[in-house]
Amino acid sequence: MLRLIASVIQAIQPLLVPICFVGAWTLVILVVWSLWATARDSVATAKQMHQIPCPGCQFFTDDYRLKCTVHPSIANTEEAISCSDFQAKTNPYLY
């Protein structure tokens, strides 16, 4: 049994270096691709979240208990991007 294992190892030994080389580079490429996809998705999400107009709205209270006096259930969510009741704050010190 031990001779069989030794002969199998000797038979595949010339192939181990190319297999490990390809495997290592495949792993590096997959990690870089995953990081790139994560960064791309994070930027897309950040762009969408920056479209939420709530902090600049007059009805936004900036209180975690009641964020908006008109639509408290959709305040600071993606649904608030197209809020029909948005009114810009008139006092610049309220930001």
N, C-alpha and C positions, 0 to 999 in steps of 0.2 A: 504494500500500500504506500509506504514511504517512497519507494522508488518511482511509483506511478506519479505521485505528486511532484517529485523532483524532476522527472522528465517533462511534465506539463509546464512547469515553471521555466525550464530551459528552452522549451519550444516557443513560449510566448515572450521570452525575455527581449528579443530584438524588436518586438512590437510595442513594448511598454513605453519607451521613450516617446515615439510619435503619438501614441494614444494619450499619454499624460500631457504632452504639449498641446494637443488639440483640445483636450478636456479643460485644461487650465485657461486657455484663451477663450473658450466657449463660456466658461464661468465668468471671466472678466467682462466679456461683451454683454452677457446677460445682466450683470450687476450695473454696468454703465447704462444700459438701455432702461432698466428699471428706475434708476435715479433720474434719468432724463424724462421718462414718462411721468414720474411723480412731480418733478419740478414743473413740467408743462401743465399738468392738471391743477397744481396749486396756483399757478399764475392765472389760469382761466377762472378758477373759483374766486380768487382775490379780485379780479376785474369785475366779476358779477356782483360780488358783495359791495364793492365801492359804488355801485349804481343805486344802492338803497338810499333813498333821500331822507330817511327818518331823522337823523341828527340835525338837519337843517330845517325841519318843519316846526311851525309854530305850536302844533299840538303835542309835540314830543316833550315829555316831562323829564327825561334822563334819570328816572327813578326805577329801580328794578321791580318794584311792586306794581306800578302802573306806567308802562312806557309811553303809551299814547292814549289820549283821552277820547279820541274818535274811534280808532280801530286797535284796541289793545291786543287782540289775538293775532294780528299779522304784523305788529310793529317789529322792526329789525329783522324781518324775514324776506325771502325772495318774492313773496306775494306783494310786499309793500313797494316794489319797484314801479308798479303801475297804479299807485294809489291815486284815486281821483280827488281826494280831499286834501292833498298836499298844499300847504301854504307856507311860503318862505318866511322865516323869522324876520321881523321888521327891526328888531334891536340887535345890532351886531355884537353886543356884549353877552347875549344869551347863548352863544355857541359854546 
